[in-house]
Amino acid sequence: MDLERPLRHPDTESAPLMSKRARWLVVIGFLLPGSAQVLAGDRRLGRFGLGATIFMIALLIVAGLGILLFRVGTLSLLTNGIVLLIVQVLIAAYAVMWLILGFDTLRLARLVNVGRGWRVPVAALSVLLTVLPVAGASYAAVAVGSARGAFSDIFGGGAPAVAPVDGRYNILLLGTDAGDDREGLRPDSISLVSVDAETGQSIIVGLPRDLVSAPFPEGSPMHQSFPSGFCVDAYCETDGKLNAVYTETETFLDGSALYPDAVSRGSSPGIEATKDAVSGATGLEVQFYVLIDMEGFSSLIDALGGVTVNVEQDVPLGGYEDPMTGEWVEGHAVIPAGEQKLDGAHALMFARVRHGLVNGDYDRMEHQRELQRAILAQMNPSNVLLRFQEIAGAGADLVRTDIPESMLGRFVDLAAKAKEHTPVNVEVAPPAVDPAFPDYAVVHRLVAEAVAAASPAEEEGE
């Protein structure tokens, strides 16, 4: 009661006492919202504010303990759309309550009775300690909403989780650059990422888009039409290259009959056929795909504030094909060799150009992977927090996948573990493999060796 009396029933004639009281109310109201009302105002409002504050603190503690002790389960919960909606509503409601309590605390301070020298500082401090947290909470609520929308747009709905195959998750990465002059979807970049389900250690298999005669596994719907490989023993409308599997399936075959469940699982017949072709080519069963729109890279990179890449050779820009001769005419601009920070437009050109490069298409494949690495490096916590809405918006336009939303938490955990390891890279390219005359037994051996190198714990156990 000794503390409550001067706060609830102050001597309003004493300016020094009222100034001290006002400062106390503002500070304790900020540190523990609702406490000012309990001590000097509406006790029922104060108790509600205190209860809400304790509830929010308890939620944060539980979430923190969950991350430490039950990482995968907690991340899965925190990336669930319904849970994110509840979190968004709670943050918004708490922000409104904070605003009400903050201005009510300013009313309880009775500035007219405060000493003149303290009136402006107390009022300014009260407004500052009210508005800044509310602004932060508002941003957080919007960011959670953006994340919820992005997850819903990108990931494969409510499909059940899928178990790893031989202890690994195998994900096909397709980088596409669709244009008006292109027939169907023709991936420019094809990679298979195989991640150890326990350690996060990964291998990345780079496959050239002009790899021919990709074999389909016996269980694939495409195997009946192409038992010896894509376009080997049957006529194709396309050129038989790996990046033509999508177009052949979607445009010239009855894809919906071959893969009737593809669309309902967030995929398409063409993508499923491409997954089967990559499975046969590498010997690893492909479970999921991630389709990356190269055009969308531009907006993502701008959202990140640009990316820094290591340019190993001058990259010519502005070239064109002479309509009379059909020959390629080099442009006058270049991205110079060395470490360069690129905006979205120049990064897209860096990923697209192949004419004028020493190794042509293979250099372009490496540029696209270098750009992917640079984007991941730029995805640091501070950058993501500062630019979250832009990144989430760009990501929704950039990526399609059939990874179920229920597995998002597991993959977030694996992504964090993967940062502790250096990926093992396998390039299906000359001199080891000739894309025009590939020996798939050699490809399988290279991939198997990479898996063994990325699984040291298994080797030691053997």
Protein Blocks (a to p, Z undefined) as FASTA:
>chain_A
ZZmmmmmmccfklmklmmmmmmmmmmmmmmmghjlmmmmmcfklmmmmmmmmmmmmmmmm
mmmmmmmmmmmlmmmmmmpfklmmmmmmmmmmmmmmmmmmmmmmmmmnommlpcfklmmm
mmmmmmmmmmmmmmmmmmmmmmmmmmmmmmmmmmgcjadcdddeehiacdddddddddfk
bgcjadfbdcdddddfklopacdddddfklghiacdfklmklmmmmnoghkloccfbeoi
aklmmmmmmmmmcfklmmmmlmmnopafklmmmmmmmmmmnopacfbdcdddfklmmmmm
mmnopaadddfbdcdehiacdfklopacddfbdcdedjddddfklmmmmmmpmghpanlm
mmmmmmmmmmmmmmmmmmgfklmmmmmmmmmmmmmmmpccfbdfklmmmmmmmmmmmmmp
ccdddddddfkbcfklccfklmmmmmmmmmmmmmmmlmmmZZ
